[in-house]
Amino acid sequence: MIESLHSDPRDSLDLAAGPALPADRGEILELYRRHVSAGQARLARLMELPLECRSAGCLVYDENETAYLDCGGYGVFLLGHCHPAVVAAVRRQLETHPLSTRVMLNPELARAAARLAGVAPAGLDYVYFANSGAEAVEAALKLARLHGRRRLIATHGGFHGKTFGALSVTGRPAYQDPFRPLLPDVRFIPFGDVAALADALAEAGAEGCLICEPVQAEGGVRIPPPGYLRQARELTRRHGALFVLDEIQTGMGRLGAWWGADHEGIAPDILLAGKSLSGGAVPVGAVVATAEVFAPLSADPFLHSSTFGGNPLAMAAVQAAIQATTEEDLPGRAGALGAWLLAELRERLAGLGPDLLVEVRGVGLLIGIELATPALAGELMLALLRRRVVVSHSLNAHSVVRLTPPATLTAEHCDWLLTAVAAAAAKLAQRKKP
């Protein structure tokens, strides 16, 4: 696989892209402490975190123009940073008409909606654009309410955001408890458990609405048994419930197909998109639904609205991102590259043994490394950062380090990543020595 990886002039290691804007780390830390988050400032000092000043391709650069390989980013950068086609589209729109009055028709919104519906599972023809994934979840839950689906079924470990509605179906009490009471009538079931799902849907009946992910990303890259989504689709239909599939982090090619739903040939009633939907350039989220489900918002466009939702700048980015993803076959690339990387990572980490390493698992370019404790996961993240590789922790599973690299990784990048993993594993393995 590694011989087939192409080079990308955006992230050449000669740092030809030019210097970052001047920034003083001490000043930025103090500003964080005084105006952003004192806790975040303390953590940054403890971890000796650098400043993130610019990016290109698979690389981000600090205040000293040191390059870091970005294998994190919480799933946003499947196209890499500053993809030329996306940047060009955003620049044109910025210089022409970045935000709309919302009185007249928005041509970029119409085109972006058509583009997204064109790559969505069959039958999902209507699109509502939001400014984030959490906003898309809120819109989906409101659509469910409009259809009388008041009894929500979510999964333990699932993550859908931290606004009130989204938090209500996010399966981690640590985030929920400080803000209770949340939405009523939410039942949590084990992810991937068909029997539990059948029981919950039977109880909810025609008032039911299931929301889940194809693979739990923030839940620690939890992969359900084969056929789970197909059975979920069959059960929701049988009981007259709605099926909301949250593909905010898994969609747009991350799992080796345009959507996780495509792996099992299903179409939910509502699909949620975000993260890499705008090519890593502009925040955006989306609800894609059937005509029947979307009917209330189609009939009354003011029933749920947002000043900045569907703004021309974001819509230009969405169009360019979908086109680039299609032309470069990033779903196919993510599938092949992800399978190869997964095997290589398992080999590099095998020597840790079960007392340190639980499992390395993944689908496409969503890969999780589960350590025995959260402390070990933190050590691994720091060891990789010191070797200039950025990875992500998992919000709902602190023992799991996640890799969500761009599908544009080159052979040089893969060697960089695997060499860093081997060195980090050797450091962790020292714990075994007397």
C-alpha positions as CSV (number, residue, x, y, z in Angstrom):
1,M,0.0,0.0,0.0
2,I,2.7,2.5,1.0
3,E,4.2,2.5,-2.5
4,S,1.0,3.7,-4.0
5,L,0.7,6.9,-1.9
6,H,1.0,10.1,-3.8
7,S,3.0,13.1,-2.8
8,D,1.3,16.3,-1.9
9,P,3.0,19.6,-2.6
10,R,1.0,21.4,0.1
11,D,2.9,19.7,2.9
12,S,6.4,19.2,1.5
13,L,8.7,18.9,4.4
14,D,10.9,21.7,3.2
15,L,8.4,24.1,4.8
16,A,8.1,26.0,1.5
17,A,4.7,27.4,2.3
18,G,6.2,30.4,4.2
19,P,6.4,31.6,7.8
20,A,3.5,31.8,10.3
21,L,2.3,35.0,11.8
22,P,4.4,36.0,14.8
23,A,3.1,34.7,18.1
24,D,4.6,34.6,21.6
25,R,3.7,31.5,23.6
26,G,4.0,33.2,26.9
27,E,1.6,36.0,25.8
28,I,-0.9,33.5,24.4
29,L,-0.9,31.3,27.6
30,E,-1.6,34.4,29.7
31,L,-4.4,35.5,27.4
32,Y,-5.9,32.0,27.7
33,R,-5.6,32.2,31.5
34,R,-7.2,35.5,31.7
35,H,-9.9,35.4,29.0
36,V,-10.4,31.8,27.7
37,S,-9.9,29.1,30.3
38,A,-7.6,29.0,33.3
39,G,-7.8,25.2,33.3
40,Q,-6.9,25.0,29.7
41,A,-3.9,27.3,30.2
42,R,-2.7,25.1,33.1
43,L,-3.1,21.9,31.0
44,A,-1.2,23.5,28.2
45,R,1.7,24.5,30.5
46,L,1.8,21.0,32.0
47,M,1.9,19.4,28.5
48,E,4.2,22.0,27.1
49,L,1.8,22.5,24.2
50,P,3.0,24.6,21.3
51,L,1.0,27.2,19.4
52,E,-0.8,26.1,16.3
53,C,-0.1,28.8,13.8
54,R,-0.7,27.6,10.3
55,S,-1.4,24.4,8.3
56,A,-1.1,22.9,4.8
57,G,-2.0,19.4,3.6
58,C,-1.3,16.9,6.4
59,L,0.8,19.2,8.4
60,V,0.3,21.9,11.0
61,Y,3.1,24.3,12.1
62,D,3.9,25.9,15.5
63,E,5.2,29.3,16.3
64,N,8.8,28.1,15.5
65,E,7.7,26.8,12.1
66,T,8.1,23.2,13.3
67,A,5.9,20.8,11.4
68,Y,3.6,18.3,13.0
69,L,1.8,15.5,11.3
70,D,-1.9,15.9,11.9
71,C,-3.5,12.5,12.6
72,G,-6.1,14.1,14.9
73,G,-8.4,17.0,14.3
74,Y,-11.5,15.0,15.5
75,G,-12.3,13.8,12.0
76,V,-12.4,17.2,10.3
77,F,-9.5,17.0,8.0
78,L,-10.1,14.0,5.7
79,L,-9.1,16.3,2.8
80,G,-6.2,17.7,4.7
81,H,-5.6,21.3,5.6
82,C,-6.1,24.1,3.1
83,H,-7.0,22.0,0.1
84,P,-6.4,24.2,-2.9
85,A,-9.8,23.7,-4.5
86,V,-11.6,24.4,-1.2
87,V,-9.5,27.4,-0.4
88,A,-10.0,28.8,-3.8
89,A,-13.8,28.4,-3.6
90,V,-13.9,30.0,-0.2
91,R,-11.7,32.9,-1.2
92,R,-13.9,33.6,-4.3
93,Q,-17.0,33.6,-2.1
94,L,-15.4,35.7,0.6
95,E,-14.5,38.4,-1.9
96,T,-17.9,38.2,-3.6
97,H,-20.6,37.6,-1.1
98,P,-19.7,35.8,2.2
99,L,-23.0,36.3,4.1
100,S,-26.6,36.7,2.8
101,T,-29.5,38.9,3.8
102,R,-31.7,35.8,3.9
103,V,-34.5,37.8,2.1
104,M,-33.5,36.7,-1.4
105,L,-32.6,33.3,-2.7
106,N,-29.2,31.9,-1.9
107,P,-27.8,30.2,-5.0
108,E,-24.8,28.7,-3.1
109,L,-27.2,27.1,-0.6
110,A,-29.3,25.5,-3.4
111,R,-26.2,24.1,-5.1
112,A,-24.7,22.8,-1.9
113,A,-27.9,21.1,-0.9
114,A,-28.2,19.4,-4.4
115,R,-24.6,18.3,-4.2
116,L,-25.0,16.8,-0.7
117,A,-28.3,15.1,-1.6
118,G,-26.5,13.7,-4.7
119,V,-24.0,11.7,-2.6
120,A,-26.4,10.8,0.3
121,P,-28.1,7.4,0.5
122,A,-31.0,7.1,-1.9
123,G,-34.2,8.9,-0.9
124,L,-32.6,11.5,1.3
125,D,-33.4,14.5,-0.8
126,Y,-33.9,17.5,1.5
127,V,-31.1,19.3,3.3
128,Y,-31.0,21.7,6.2
129,F,-27.6,23.4,6.8
130,A,-26.5,24.3,10.3
131,N,-23.3,25.8,11.7
132,S,-22.1,22.7,13.6
133,G,-22.8,19.0,14.2
134,A,-24.6,19.7,17.5
135,E,-26.9,22.2,15.7
136,A,-27.7,19.5,13.2
137,V,-28.6,17.1,16.0
138,E,-30.9,19.7,17.5
139,A,-32.7,20.1,14.2
140,A,-33.1,16.4,13.8
141,L,-34.6,16.0,17.3
142,K,-37.0,18.8,16.5
143,L,-38.0,17.1,13.3
144,A,-38.7,13.9,15.4
145,R,-40.9,15.9,17.7
146,L,-42.8,17.4,14.8
147,H,-43.7,13.8,13.8
148,G,-44.8,12.8,17.3
149,R,-41.6,10.9,18.0
150,R,-41.0,12.0,21.6
151,R,-39.4,8.9,23.1
152,L,-35.7,8.9,22.2
153,I,-33.5,5.9,22.1
154,A,-29.8,6.5,22.3
155,T,-26.7,4.4,23.1
156,H,-24.3,4.2,26.0
157,G,-21.0,5.8,24.8
158,G,-22.7,7.6,21.9
159,F,-21.7,11.2,21.3
160,H,-23.9,13.7,19.6
161,G,-22.8,17.1,21.0
162,K,-23.1,19.2,24.2
163,T,-26.0,21.6,23.5
164,F,-29.1,20.7,25.6
165,G,-30.9,18.4,23.1
166,A,-27.7,16.8,21.8
167,L,-26.4,16.4,25.3
168,S,-29.7,14.6,26.3
169,V,-28.8,11.8,23.8
170,T,-25.0,11.8,24.5
171,G,-24.3,8.7,26.5
172,R,-21.9,9.9,29.2
173,P,-23.4,11.0,32.6
174,A,-20.2,13.0,33.4
175,Y,-21.3,15.6,30.8
176,Q,-25.0,15.3,31.6
177,D,-25.2,15.4,35.3
178,P,-24.2,19.1,35.9
179,F,-27.0,20.2,33.5
180,R,-29.9,18.1,34.5
181,P,-32.9,18.1,34.0
182,L,-32.3,17.5,30.3
183,L,-34.9,16.3,27.7
184,P,-37.4,13.7,29.1
185,D,-38.1,10.3,27.7
186,V,-34.6,9.3,26.7
187,R,-33.6,5.7,27.1
188,F,-30.0,4.5,26.7
189,I,-29.2,1.0,25.5
190,P,-25.9,-0.8,24.8
191,F,-24.5,0.0,21.4
192,G,-24.6,-2.9,19.0
193,D,-27.1,-4.9,21.1
194,V,-30.0,-5.8,18.7
195,A,-32.1,-7.5,21.5
196,A,-31.9,-4.3,23.6
197,L,-32.8,-2.2,20.6
198,A,-35.8,-4.4,19.8
199,D,-37.0,-4.2,23.4
200,A,-36.7,-0.4,23.5
201,L,-38.4,0.1,20.2
202,A,-41.3,-2.2,21.2
203,E,-41.8,-0.1,24.3
204,A,-41.6,3.2,22.5
205,G,-43.8,2.1,19.6
206,A,-44.8,4.8,17.0
207,E,-43.5,7.5,19.4
208,G,-39.9,6.1,19.1
209,C,-36.8,7.7,17.6
210,L,-33.5,6.0,17.4
211,I,-30.3,8.0,17.2
212,C,-26.9,6.3,16.9
213,E,-23.6,6.3,15.0
214,P,-22.4,3.7,12.5
215,V,-19.2,3.5,14.6
216,Q,-18.9,5.3,18.0
217,A,-16.1,7.7,17.4
218,E,-15.9,9.6,20.7
219,G,-17.0,6.4,22.3
220,G,-13.6,5.0,21.6
221,V,-14.0,3.6,18.0
222,R,-16.6,1.1,19.1
223,I,-17.6,-1.0,16.1
224,P,-21.0,-2.8,16.1
225,P,-21.5,-6.4,15.0
226,P,-21.9,-6.8,11.2
227,G,-25.5,-6.3,10.2
228,Y,-26.4,-4.0,13.2
229,L,-27.4,-1.0,11.1
230,R,-29.5,-3.1,8.7
231,Q,-31.3,-4.7,11.7
232,A,-31.8,-1.3,13.2
233,R,-33.3,-0.1,10.0
234,E,-35.7,-3.1,9.9
235,L,-36.7,-2.7,13.5
236,T,-37.4,1.0,13.3
237,R,-39.6,0.4,10.3
238,R,-41.4,-2.4,12.0
239,H,-42.3,-0.3,15.0
240,G,-43.0,2.9,13.1
241,A,-40.1,4.7,14.7
242,L,-37.7,7.3,13.1
243,F,-34.1,6.4,12.5
244,V,-31.5,9.2,12.8
245,L,-28.0,8.1,11.8
246,D,-25.3,10.5,13.1
247,E,-22.6,10.5,10.5
248,I,-21.1,13.8,11.6
249,Q,-17.7,12.2,12.2
250,T,-18.0,9.0,10.2
251,G,-19.4,10.4,6.9
252,M,-17.9,12.0,3.8
253,G,-15.6,9.0,3.3
254,R,-13.9,8.6,6.7
255,L,-15.0,4.9,7.0
256,G,-14.0,3.9,3.4
257,A,-17.4,4.7,1.9
258,W,-19.3,7.9,1.5
259,W,-21.3,7.0,4.6
260,G,-21.2,4.2,7.2
261,A,-24.8,3.5,6.0
262,D,-23.4,2.5,2.6
263,H,-21.5,-0.4,4.1
264,E,-24.8,-2.1,4.9
265,G,-26.8,-0.6,2.0
266,I,-29.3,1.2,4.2
267,A,-30.9,4.7,4.2
268,P,-32.0,6.2,7.5
269,D,-34.9,8.6,7.8
270,I,-32.4,11.4,8.8
271,L,-28.7,11.5,8.2
272,L,-26.5,14.0,10.0
273,A,-23.3,15.3,8.4
274,G,-20.5,17.7,9.5
275,K,-16.8,17.7,10.4
276,S,-15.2,17.1,7.0
277,L,-18.3,18.3,5.1
278,S,-16.7,21.7,4.3
279,G,-13.2,20.3,3.6
280,G,-11.8,21.5,6.9
281,A,-12.3,25.2,6.0
282,V,-15.5,26.5,7.5
283,P,-17.7,25.2,10.3
284,V,-20.8,23.5,9.0
285,G,-23.3,20.8,9.8
286,A,-26.3,19.3,7.9
287,V,-29.5,17.4,8.2
288,V,-30.4,15.3,5.2
289,A,-33.8,13.7,5.3
290,T,-36.5,12.1,3.2
291,A,-39.2,14.3,1.8
292,E,-41.8,12.8,4.2
293,V,-39.8,13.5,7.3
294,F,-38.6,16.9,6.2
295,A,-42.2,18.0,5.2
296,P,-42.9,20.2,8.2
297,L,-39.7,22.3,7.6
298,S,-40.4,22.2,3.9
299,A,-43.8,23.7,4.4
300,D,-42.8,26.3,6.9
301,P,-39.1,27.4,6.5
302,F,-39.4,29.7,9.5
303,L,-40.3,26.9,11.9
304,H,-36.6,26.2,12.5
305,S,-34.0,28.7,11.2
306,S,-30.5,30.1,11.8
307,T,-29.1,33.5,10.8
308,F,-25.8,31.9,9.7
309,G,-27.0,28.5,8.7
310,G,-26.4,27.8,5.0
311,N,-24.4,31.0,4.6
312,P,-22.7,31.4,1.1
313,L,-19.2,31.1,2.5
314,A,-19.9,27.7,4.1
315,M,-21.9,26.5,1.1
316,A,-19.0,27.3,-1.3
317,A,-16.8,25.2,0.9
318,V,-19.3,22.3,0.9
319,Q,-19.6,22.2,-2.8
320,A,-15.8,22.3,-3.3
321,A,-15.3,19.6,-0.6
322,I,-17.8,17.2,-2.2
323,Q,-16.3,17.7,-5.6
324,A,-12.7,17.2,-4.4
325,T,-13.8,14.1,-2.4
326,T,-15.4,12.7,-5.5
327,E,-12.6,13.5,-7.9
328,E,-9.9,12.2,-5.6
329,D,-11.9,9.1,-4.6
330,L,-11.2,9.8,-0.9
331,P,-13.7,7.2,0.3
332,G,-11.8,4.4,-1.6
333,R,-8.5,5.8,-0.5
334,A,-9.5,6.0,3.1
335,G,-10.7,2.4,3.0
336,A,-7.4,1.0,1.5
337,L,-5.1,3.2,3.5
338,G,-7.0,2.6,6.7
339,A,-6.8,-1.1,6.4
340,W,-3.1,-1.0,5.7
341,L,-2.4,1.4,8.6
342,L,-4.5,-0.7,11.0
343,A,-2.4,-3.8,10.3
344,E,0.9,-1.8,10.6
345,L,-0.1,-0.2,13.9
346,R,-1.1,-3.6,15.3
347,E,2.3,-4.9,14.5
348,R,4.1,-1.9,16.0
349,L,2.2,-2.0,19.2
350,A,1.9,-5.8,19.6
351,G,4.9,-5.9,22.0
352,L,3.1,-3.9,24.7
353,G,1.2,-6.9,25.8
354,P,-2.3,-7.1,27.4
355,D,-1.3,-5.4,30.6
356,L,-0.7,-2.1,28.7
357,L,-2.6,-2.5,25.4
358,V,-6.2,-3.7,25.2
359,E,-6.8,-3.5,21.4
360,V,-6.1,-1.6,18.2
361,R,-9.3,-1.4,16.1
362,G,-10.7,0.7,13.3
363,V,-12.7,1.2,10.1
364,G,-11.2,3.2,7.3
365,L,-9.3,6.1,8.7
366,L,-11.0,6.0,12.1
367,I,-8.6,4.1,14.2
368,G,-8.6,3.6,18.0
369,I,-5.8,2.5,20.2
370,E,-7.2,1.3,23.6
371,L,-4.7,1.3,26.5
372,A,-5.3,-0.3,29.8
373,T,-5.8,3.0,31.6
374,P,-6.5,6.7,30.8
375,A,-3.0,7.5,32.2
376,L,-1.4,5.2,29.6
377,A,-3.4,6.8,26.9
378,G,-2.2,10.2,28.0
379,E,1.4,9.0,28.0
380,L,1.0,7.7,24.5
381,M,-0.5,11.0,23.2
382,L,2.4,13.0,24.8
383,A,5.0,10.6,23.5
384,L,3.6,11.0,20.0
385,L,3.3,14.8,20.3
386,R,7.0,14.9,21.2
387,R,7.7,13.1,18.0
388,R,5.5,15.7,16.2
389,V,2.5,13.6,15.6
390,V,-0.9,15.0,16.7
391,V,-3.6,12.5,17.7
392,S,-7.0,12.9,19.5
393,H,-8.3,11.5,22.8
394,S,-11.8,10.2,23.0
395,L,-14.3,12.3,24.9
396,N,-16.4,9.3,26.0
397,A,-13.5,6.8,26.4
398,H,-10.4,8.3,28.0
399,S,-8.4,5.1,27.6
400,V,-8.6,5.3,23.8
401,V,-6.3,7.3,21.6
402,R,-7.8,8.0,18.2
403,L,-6.2,8.5,14.8
404,T,-8.2,10.3,12.2
405,P,-5.6,11.3,9.6
406,P,-6.3,12.8,6.2
407,A,-6.8,10.4,3.3
408,T,-4.0,12.4,1.6
409,L,-1.2,10.9,3.7
410,T,2.0,10.2,1.6
411,A,4.5,7.4,2.0
412,E,6.7,9.8,3.9
413,H,3.9,10.7,6.3
414,C,3.1,7.0,6.9
415,D,6.7,6.3,7.7
416,W,6.8,9.3,10.1
417,L,3.6,8.1,11.9
418,L,4.7,4.4,12.2
419,T,8.2,5.4,13.4
420,A,6.7,7.6,16.0
421,V,4.3,4.9,17.2
422,A,7.2,2.4,17.5
423,A,9.2,4.8,19.6
424,A,6.2,5.7,21.8
425,A,5.4,2.0,22.2
426,A,9.0,1.4,23.3
427,K,8.7,4.1,25.9
428,L,5.5,2.6,27.3
429,A,7.1,-0.9,27.3
430,Q,9.7,0.4,29.7
431,R,7.0,0.1,32.4
432,K,7.3,-3.7,32.2
433,K,11.0,-3.6,33.2
434,P,11.8,-4.2,36.9
